Amino acid sequence: MGKYVSLANGVGAFAVIAVFVLQLIWVPSFAATWDMVDFALGVLHFDMYQMQPHFPGYPYFILGGKALHLFVDDPAQALTLFNIFLYGSAIIPLFLLVKRMTVPSYAMMATAFIYTSSFTILMVNQPMSEGAALGMMWWYIWSLVFAKEKSHNAYLILPLFLFSLLLGIRLSYLVLGIGILMVIYSKWKSGMLKVLDMLVYILIAILFQLLWVSGISISEGGYGSFLRLALSFTNGHFQEWGGAIGASDLSMSERFFKLLFVNTIWVGSAGESLLLLLCLVVGLSVFRNSSIGKYYLTRLMLILLGSYFLWAIFAQNVMKPRHALPLIGMSLFLIAGALFSRRRSKGVSLFLILFLLLQVFHTSKLLYTHTSETPAVYQMADYLEGEGRPLVVYTWEESRVLEYLAVPFTHKKVQTYEVFATDAGYYPDRDIYLTDKVVEGFKDQGISVDEFIKVEKHFHSSELTDPIYHDLTLYKWEKPRKEEE
């Protein structure tokens, strides 16, 4: 153990402990987006037909939230704490992986560099499944390397089981299953696995996945019911405003730029900090010479990273940087491997220490802001509640949050102008409000309502925590009622 004792590793251990403690201190109680509300309601009462949560149910994530809800009243905080603890546990597999590629005196520091990533920590401290999934992803990747290095084939069962836990937390990490195929192929090529053995392990993998699929199917009325839920969700999710691919009109080149340079580098790796980005660029340009290319782990990580990048381009919503979290984590892993793969001079070591401490400071600042700043949708709810007059507000996804907050005023989700025009006529004596997303939806349908609305209030919160609804404009409907008829 003496070879791991160093100032750099001491700073790394301090960084991990400090960030973990701050995560526990600054746990927000907000469920400020549609998905967050889905998860929070799922902790209170699991019902996929009521979108509590939405398909595919995220059973292991909800189960973790339910377990902590026994001790924490707020379901959103219970889910966030589950994220924090599961991601915190990932420090073990991260260290076990990192130490294979780095000088021992830098191993803990390199681990901290990955673990304390500002945007990653910020996403872990939300009641969304990404935080828990990232923690399980590192356990899964470690199990792949562990099983590859063991001569007994039975060790393959470990990554098969952990992969089922990963998908039961977040199904969109499905493409990472290519790692299992790599390990199986490697063992087959070396003569350790026969074709029959391969089929047996593939069957075991399917059975592990059926554990959570069957559990959800039984709770929702059977496999047929589960399949209908899947089809209804995917149709709506990809076609409505705010869905996945269909939500944006970005070209393939724009999607590529958004995913790589904005989501992965600027937001994900630098946390929208110019100083952190500059340190990253300097580090990569000065310390590009490394020996990490000779490791099997490097090849595995590159294939997983490339596979997920293609998956994110074609099957994820690039407007939400959190969908790039696996890319961010694996990219930082490779960068850390390159930075810390050789012994450095005192000056270089000091630079790396300052780099890490700067990242910890930025992460802490983001965590505090995230806890202390009220989300834009919550601000709007407080404003309308204080109006003291009968009113109706027409929204899009914000309606889910207003429902969760049990606001005392009438709010309705609307998608077409025809529905709005008809419904608004039922409230001749009430003030009518619309959110900017509704107005934009009308414009997308070829209907401009600019002459009939005026800006009532602007609300703003952090774009990092909510890239879609961080800027919210509330409009008041000024069109005379006789003209509506």
C-alpha positions as CSV (number, residue, x, y, z in Angstrom):
1,M,0.0,0.0,0.0
2,G,3.0,2.3,0.5
3,K,3.3,2.9,-3.2
4,Y,-0.1,4.7,-3.2
5,V,0.9,7.1,-0.4
6,S,1.5,10.5,-2.0
7,L,0.4,14.1,-1.8
8,A,-1.5,13.7,-5.1
9,N,-3.4,10.8,-3.8
10,G,-4.1,12.6,-0.5
11,V,-5.6,15.5,-2.4
12,G,-7.6,13.0,-4.5
13,A,-9.1,11.3,-1.4
14,F,-9.9,14.7,0.1
15,A,-11.6,15.8,-3.2
16,V,-13.8,12.6,-3.3
17,I,-14.8,12.9,0.4
18,A,-15.5,16.6,0.2
19,V,-17.7,16.3,-2.8
20,F,-19.6,13.3,-1.4
21,V,-20.3,15.2,1.9
22,L,-21.5,18.2,0.0
23,Q,-23.8,16.0,-2.1
24,L,-25.4,14.8,1.1
25,I,-25.7,18.3,2.6
26,W,-27.1,19.9,-0.5
27,V,-29.9,17.5,-1.6
28,P,-32.6,19.5,-3.5
29,S,-36.2,18.8,-2.9
30,F,-37.5,19.9,-6.4
31,A,-39.2,17.7,-9.0
32,A,-39.0,20.4,-11.7
33,T,-39.5,18.4,-14.9
34,W,-42.0,15.9,-16.3
35,D,-39.6,13.0,-15.8
36,M,-38.7,14.0,-12.3
37,V,-42.4,14.0,-11.3
38,D,-42.9,10.6,-13.0
39,F,-40.1,9.1,-10.8
40,A,-41.2,10.9,-7.6
41,L,-44.8,9.7,-8.0
42,G,-43.5,6.2,-8.8
43,V,-41.9,6.1,-5.4
44,L,-45.3,6.9,-3.8
45,H,-47.3,4.6,-5.9
46,F,-45.9,2.5,-8.8
47,D,-48.3,2.6,-11.8
48,M,-47.0,2.8,-15.3
49,Y,-50.4,3.4,-16.7
50,Q,-50.4,6.7,-14.8
51,M,-46.8,7.4,-15.9
52,Q,-45.6,6.7,-12.4
53,P,-43.0,6.3,-13.8
54,H,-43.2,6.1,-17.6
55,F,-42.1,3.1,-19.6
56,P,-40.0,1.0,-19.0
57,G,-40.6,1.5,-15.3
58,Y,-37.0,1.7,-14.1
59,P,-37.8,-0.9,-11.4
60,Y,-34.4,-1.0,-9.6
61,F,-34.2,2.8,-9.5
62,I,-37.7,3.1,-8.0
63,L,-37.0,0.2,-5.6
64,G,-34.0,2.1,-4.3
65,G,-36.1,5.2,-3.9
66,K,-38.8,3.4,-2.1
67,A,-36.2,1.9,0.3
68,L,-34.8,5.3,1.2
69,H,-38.4,6.8,1.3
70,L,-38.8,4.8,4.5
71,F,-36.3,7.2,6.1
72,V,-36.9,10.4,4.0
73,D,-40.3,11.9,3.5
74,D,-39.7,13.6,0.2
75,P,-39.8,11.1,-2.6
76,A,-37.6,13.3,-4.9
77,Q,-35.0,13.5,-2.1
78,A,-35.1,9.7,-1.6
79,L,-34.4,9.1,-5.2
80,T,-31.5,11.6,-5.2
81,L,-30.0,10.0,-2.1
82,F,-30.2,6.6,-3.8
83,N,-28.3,8.2,-6.8
84,I,-25.7,9.6,-4.4
85,F,-25.1,6.4,-2.6
86,L,-24.9,4.2,-5.7
87,Y,-22.7,6.6,-7.6
88,G,-20.6,7.0,-4.4
89,S,-20.1,3.2,-4.3
90,A,-18.6,3.4,-7.8
91,I,-15.4,4.9,-6.3
92,I,-14.4,1.3,-5.7
93,P,-14.6,-0.1,-9.3
94,L,-13.3,3.2,-10.6
95,F,-10.2,3.0,-8.5
96,L,-9.7,-0.7,-9.4
97,L,-9.9,0.2,-13.1
98,V,-7.8,3.4,-12.9
99,K,-4.9,1.9,-11.0
100,R,-4.4,-0.5,-14.0
101,M,-3.5,2.4,-16.2
102,T,-1.8,5.0,-13.9
103,V,1.2,5.4,-11.8
104,P,0.3,4.2,-8.2
105,S,1.1,7.6,-6.7
106,Y,-1.5,9.2,-9.0
107,A,-4.2,6.5,-8.9
108,M,-6.5,8.1,-6.3
109,M,-6.1,11.5,-7.8
110,A,-7.0,10.2,-11.3
111,T,-10.1,8.5,-9.8
112,A,-11.1,11.8,-8.1
113,F,-10.7,13.6,-11.4
114,I,-13.3,11.3,-13.0
115,Y,-15.6,11.1,-9.9
116,T,-15.9,14.8,-9.1
117,S,-16.7,15.9,-12.7
118,S,-18.9,19.0,-12.2
119,F,-21.8,18.2,-14.6
120,T,-21.8,14.5,-13.6
121,I,-22.2,15.3,-9.9
122,L,-24.9,17.9,-10.7
123,M,-26.9,15.2,-12.5
124,V,-26.4,12.7,-9.7
125,N,-28.0,15.2,-7.4
126,Q,-31.3,15.0,-9.2
127,P,-34.2,12.6,-8.8
128,M,-33.4,11.1,-12.3
129,S,-32.1,7.6,-13.0
130,E,-28.9,8.7,-14.7
131,G,-27.0,9.0,-11.4
132,A,-27.7,5.5,-10.2
133,A,-27.1,4.2,-13.8
134,L,-23.7,5.8,-13.9
135,G,-22.7,4.2,-10.6
136,M,-23.9,0.8,-11.9
137,M,-22.1,1.4,-15.2
138,W,-18.7,1.6,-13.5
139,W,-19.4,-1.6,-11.5
140,Y,-20.4,-3.3,-14.8
141,I,-17.3,-2.2,-16.7
142,W,-15.1,-3.4,-13.9
143,S,-16.9,-6.8,-13.9
144,L,-16.2,-7.1,-17.7
145,V,-12.4,-6.7,-17.1
146,F,-12.6,-8.9,-14.0
147,A,-14.4,-11.7,-15.9
148,K,-12.0,-11.3,-18.9
149,E,-8.9,-11.9,-16.6
150,K,-10.3,-14.9,-14.8
151,S,-9.6,-18.3,-16.2
152,H,-12.9,-19.8,-14.9
153,N,-15.8,-19.1,-17.1
154,A,-18.3,-18.9,-14.3
155,Y,-17.1,-15.4,-13.5
156,L,-19.0,-14.3,-16.6
157,I,-22.2,-14.5,-14.6
158,L,-21.1,-11.4,-12.7
159,P,-21.2,-8.9,-15.6
160,L,-24.4,-10.6,-16.9
161,F,-26.1,-10.0,-13.6
162,L,-24.8,-6.4,-13.2
163,F,-25.9,-5.6,-16.8
164,S,-29.4,-6.7,-15.8
165,L,-29.3,-4.3,-12.8
166,L,-28.0,-1.5,-15.2
167,L,-30.9,-1.9,-17.6
168,G,-33.4,-2.2,-14.8
169,I,-32.1,1.2,-13.7
170,R,-31.9,2.8,-17.2
171,L,-32.7,0.9,-20.3
172,S,-31.1,3.4,-22.6
173,Y,-27.7,2.0,-21.6
174,L,-28.6,-1.2,-23.6
175,V,-25.8,-0.6,-26.2
176,L,-23.2,-1.1,-23.5
177,G,-24.0,-4.8,-23.7
178,I,-21.5,-5.0,-26.5
179,G,-18.9,-5.3,-23.7
180,I,-20.3,-8.7,-22.8
181,L,-20.1,-9.8,-26.4
182,M,-16.5,-8.7,-26.5
183,V,-15.6,-10.7,-23.4
184,I,-17.4,-13.8,-24.7
185,Y,-15.8,-13.6,-28.1
186,S,-12.4,-13.1,-26.5
187,K,-12.8,-16.3,-24.3
188,W,-14.2,-18.2,-27.3
189,K,-11.2,-17.2,-29.5
190,S,-8.7,-18.3,-26.8
191,G,-10.5,-21.7,-26.6
192,M,-11.9,-21.1,-23.1
193,L,-15.5,-21.1,-24.3
194,K,-17.2,-23.6,-26.6
195,V,-20.2,-22.7,-28.8
196,L,-22.5,-24.5,-26.4
197,D,-21.1,-22.6,-23.4
198,M,-21.7,-19.3,-25.3
199,L,-25.3,-20.2,-25.8
200,V,-25.7,-21.1,-22.1
201,Y,-24.3,-17.7,-21.0
202,I,-26.5,-15.9,-23.4
203,L,-29.5,-17.7,-22.0
204,I,-28.4,-16.7,-18.5
205,A,-28.1,-13.1,-19.6
206,I,-31.7,-13.2,-21.0
207,L,-33.0,-14.8,-17.7
208,F,-31.4,-12.0,-15.7
209,Q,-33.1,-9.4,-17.8
210,L,-36.4,-11.3,-17.5
211,L,-36.2,-10.8,-13.7
212,W,-37.1,-7.1,-13.9
213,V,-39.2,-7.3,-17.1
214,S,-41.3,-10.1,-15.6
215,G,-41.7,-8.2,-12.3
216,I,-43.0,-5.1,-14.1
217,S,-45.2,-7.1,-16.4
218,I,-46.9,-8.9,-13.5
219,S,-47.5,-5.7,-11.7
220,E,-49.1,-4.1,-14.9
221,G,-51.3,-7.0,-15.9
222,G,-49.0,-9.4,-17.9
223,Y,-46.6,-9.3,-20.8
224,G,-49.3,-8.2,-23.3
225,S,-50.1,-5.2,-21.2
226,F,-46.4,-4.4,-20.8
227,L,-46.0,-4.5,-24.6
228,R,-48.9,-2.2,-25.2
229,L,-47.4,0.2,-22.7
230,A,-44.1,0.1,-24.6
231,L,-45.7,0.8,-27.9
232,S,-48.0,3.6,-26.7
233,F,-45.1,5.3,-24.9
234,T,-42.6,5.1,-27.8
235,N,-45.2,6.4,-30.3
236,G,-46.0,9.4,-28.1
237,H,-42.5,10.0,-26.8
238,F,-41.0,10.3,-30.3
239,Q,-43.8,12.3,-31.9
240,E,-45.1,14.9,-29.3
241,W,-43.4,18.2,-28.6
242,G,-40.6,17.7,-26.1
243,G,-40.0,14.0,-27.1
244,A,-36.9,12.4,-28.2
245,I,-35.5,12.5,-31.8
246,G,-38.7,14.2,-33.2
247,A,-38.4,17.0,-30.7
248,S,-35.7,18.9,-32.7
249,D,-35.1,19.7,-36.4
250,L,-31.4,19.4,-36.1
251,S,-29.5,18.0,-39.1
252,M,-27.1,15.1,-38.6
253,S,-24.1,17.4,-38.6
254,E,-25.8,19.7,-36.0
255,R,-26.6,16.6,-33.9
256,F,-23.0,15.5,-34.1
257,F,-21.7,19.0,-33.1
258,K,-24.2,19.3,-30.3
259,L,-23.4,15.9,-28.8
260,L,-19.6,16.0,-29.1
261,F,-18.6,19.6,-28.6
262,V,-21.5,21.0,-26.5
263,N,-22.8,18.1,-24.5
264,T,-19.7,16.0,-24.0
265,I,-16.9,18.6,-24.0
266,W,-18.3,22.1,-23.0
267,V,-21.1,21.0,-20.7
268,G,-20.0,17.5,-19.7
269,S,-16.2,17.8,-19.3
270,A,-15.9,21.5,-18.4
271,G,-19.2,22.1,-16.7
272,E,-19.5,25.3,-18.8
273,S,-16.4,26.7,-17.1
274,L,-13.9,28.4,-19.4
275,L,-11.1,28.0,-16.9
276,L,-11.8,24.2,-16.6
277,L,-11.9,23.9,-20.4
278,L,-8.6,25.7,-20.6
279,C,-7.0,23.4,-18.1
280,L,-8.3,20.4,-20.0
281,V,-6.9,21.7,-23.3
282,V,-3.5,22.4,-21.7
283,G,-3.5,19.0,-20.1
284,L,-4.3,17.2,-23.3
285,S,-1.8,19.2,-25.4
286,V,1.1,18.9,-23.0
287,F,0.6,15.4,-21.7
288,R,-0.7,13.6,-24.8
289,N,2.2,11.1,-24.7
290,S,1.0,8.1,-22.7
291,S,1.1,4.3,-22.6
292,I,-2.6,3.6,-22.1
293,G,-3.0,2.3,-25.7
294,K,-1.5,-1.0,-24.8
295,Y,-4.2,-2.0,-22.3
296,Y,-7.2,-4.2,-23.0
297,L,-9.2,-1.8,-20.8
298,T,-8.4,1.1,-23.2
299,R,-9.7,-0.9,-26.2
300,L,-12.8,-1.9,-24.3
301,M,-13.5,1.6,-23.2
302,L,-13.0,3.0,-26.7
303,I,-15.5,0.4,-28.2
304,L,-18.0,1.1,-25.5
305,L,-17.6,4.9,-25.9
306,G,-17.9,4.7,-29.7
307,S,-21.0,2.4,-29.5
308,Y,-22.7,4.7,-27.1
309,F,-21.8,7.8,-29.2
310,L,-23.6,6.3,-32.2
311,W,-26.5,5.3,-30.0
312,A,-26.8,8.8,-28.7
313,I,-26.6,10.3,-32.2
314,F,-29.4,8.2,-33.5
315,A,-31.6,7.2,-30.6
316,Q,-31.2,9.9,-27.8
317,N,-32.4,13.5,-27.4
318,V,-29.2,15.5,-27.9
319,M,-31.0,18.6,-26.6
320,K,-30.6,17.1,-23.1
321,P,-26.9,16.9,-22.2
322,R,-27.6,14.3,-19.4
323,H,-28.1,11.7,-22.2
324,A,-24.4,12.0,-22.9
325,L,-23.3,11.1,-19.3
326,P,-21.8,7.7,-20.3
327,L,-19.7,9.5,-23.0
328,I,-18.6,12.1,-20.4
329,G,-17.6,9.4,-17.9
330,M,-15.7,7.2,-20.3
331,S,-14.0,10.2,-22.0
332,L,-12.8,11.5,-18.7
333,F,-11.5,8.0,-17.8
334,L,-9.4,7.9,-20.9
335,I,-8.2,11.5,-20.3
336,A,-7.3,10.6,-16.7
337,G,-5.4,7.6,-17.9
338,A,-3.4,9.7,-20.3
339,L,-2.7,12.4,-17.7
340,F,-1.6,10.2,-14.9
341,S,0.0,7.3,-16.8
342,R,3.6,8.5,-16.1
343,R,5.4,10.2,-13.3
344,R,5.4,14.0,-13.6
345,S,7.7,16.7,-12.5
346,K,6.8,18.8,-9.4
347,G,5.5,21.6,-11.5
348,V,3.3,19.4,-13.6
349,S,2.0,17.6,-10.5
350,L,1.2,21.0,-8.9
351,F,-0.8,21.9,-12.1
352,L,-2.8,18.7,-11.9
353,I,-3.5,19.2,-8.2
354,L,-4.7,22.7,-8.9
355,F,-6.8,21.4,-11.8
356,L,-8.5,18.9,-9.6
357,L,-9.1,21.5,-6.8
358,L,-10.5,23.9,-9.3
359,Q,-12.9,21.2,-10.5
360,V,-14.0,20.5,-6.9
361,F,-14.6,24.2,-6.3
362,H,-16.7,24.5,-9.5
363,T,-18.7,21.3,-8.6
364,S,-19.4,22.7,-5.1
365,K,-20.6,26.0,-6.5
366,L,-23.0,24.2,-8.9
367,L,-24.3,22.0,-6.2
368,Y,-25.0,24.9,-3.9
369,T,-26.7,26.9,-6.7
370,H,-28.8,23.8,-7.7
371,T,-30.1,23.5,-4.1
372,S,-30.7,27.2,-3.4
373,E,-32.1,28.2,-6.7
374,T,-35.9,27.7,-7.3
375,P,-36.6,26.1,-10.7
376,A,-38.4,28.4,-13.2
377,V,-41.6,26.3,-13.2
378,Y,-41.8,26.6,-9.4
379,Q,-41.3,30.3,-9.7
380,M,-44.2,30.5,-12.1
381,A,-46.4,28.5,-9.8
382,D,-45.6,30.8,-6.9
383,Y,-46.3,33.9,-9.0
384,L,-49.7,32.6,-10.2
385,E,-50.7,31.5,-6.8
386,G,-50.0,35.0,-5.5
387,E,-52.3,36.6,-8.1
388,G,-55.3,36.1,-6.0
389,R,-57.7,36.1,-9.0
390,P,-59.5,33.3,-10.9
391,L,-57.3,32.2,-13.7
392,V,-56.5,29.4,-16.1
393,V,-52.9,28.7,-17.4
394,Y,-52.4,26.6,-20.5
395,T,-49.1,24.7,-20.5
396,W,-47.2,21.9,-22.1
397,E,-45.0,19.7,-19.9
398,E,-45.1,22.2,-17.1
399,S,-48.6,21.0,-16.3
400,R,-47.1,17.8,-14.8
401,V,-45.1,19.8,-12.3
402,L,-48.1,22.0,-11.4
403,E,-50.1,18.8,-10.8
404,Y,-47.3,17.5,-8.5
405,L,-47.3,20.8,-6.6
406,A,-51.1,20.6,-6.2
407,V,-51.4,24.3,-7.1
408,P,-54.8,26.0,-6.2
409,F,-55.4,27.4,-9.7
410,T,-56.7,25.7,-12.9
411,H,-54.0,24.5,-15.3
412,K,-54.4,22.5,-18.5
413,K,-52.0,20.8,-20.9
414,V,-52.8,21.8,-24.4
415,Q,-51.2,20.9,-27.7
416,T,-53.3,22.4,-30.5
417,Y,-54.7,25.9,-31.0
418,E,-58.1,24.5,-31.8
419,V,-58.4,22.8,-28.4
420,F,-57.1,25.9,-26.7
421,A,-59.6,28.3,-28.5
422,T,-62.5,26.1,-27.6
423,D,-61.5,25.5,-24.0
424,A,-60.6,29.1,-23.3
425,G,-64.2,30.1,-24.3
426,Y,-65.5,28.2,-21.2
427,Y,-63.8,30.7,-18.9
428,P,-65.1,34.1,-19.9
429,D,-64.6,35.6,-16.4
430,R,-61.1,34.3,-15.8
431,D,-57.6,35.6,-16.7
432,I,-56.1,33.3,-19.4
433,Y,-52.3,32.6,-19.4
434,L,-50.1,30.6,-21.7
435,T,-46.5,29.5,-21.4
436,D,-44.0,30.2,-24.1
437,K,-43.8,26.5,-25.0
438,V,-47.5,26.5,-25.9
439,V,-47.1,29.7,-28.0
440,E,-44.2,28.1,-29.8
441,G,-46.3,25.0,-30.4
442,F,-49.0,27.1,-32.0
443,K,-46.5,28.7,-34.3
444,D,-45.2,25.3,-35.3
445,Q,-48.8,24.6,-36.4
446,G,-48.8,27.7,-38.5
447,I,-50.8,29.9,-36.1
448,S,-49.3,33.1,-34.8
449,V,-50.9,34.6,-31.7
450,D,-48.5,37.4,-31.1
451,E,-51.1,40.2,-31.5
452,F,-53.3,38.6,-28.9
453,I,-50.7,38.1,-26.1
454,K,-48.5,40.2,-23.9
455,V,-45.6,39.2,-21.7
456,E,-46.7,38.8,-18.1
457,K,-43.5,37.6,-16.5
458,H,-40.1,36.0,-17.2
459,F,-38.7,33.2,-15.0
460,H,-35.2,31.9,-15.1
461,S,-33.2,29.1,-13.5
462,S,-30.1,27.1,-14.3
463,E,-29.7,25.8,-17.9
464,L,-27.4,23.1,-16.7
465,T,-30.1,21.5,-14.5
466,D,-32.9,22.0,-16.9
467,P,-31.9,22.7,-20.5
468,I,-35.5,22.8,-21.8
469,Y,-37.4,24.8,-19.2
470,H,-34.8,27.0,-17.5
471,D,-36.2,30.1,-19.3
472,L,-39.9,30.3,-19.0
473,T,-42.1,33.2,-20.3
474,L,-45.7,33.6,-19.1
475,Y,-48.0,35.3,-21.5
476,K,-51.4,36.8,-20.8
477,W,-54.1,36.3,-23.4
478,E,-55.5,39.7,-24.4
479,K,-57.8,38.7,-27.3
480,P,-61.4,39.9,-26.8
481,R,-63.7,37.1,-26.0
482,K,-66.1,38.0,-28.7
483,E,-63.4,37.5,-31.3
484,E,-62.7,34.1,-30.0
485,E,-66.2,33.1,-30.8
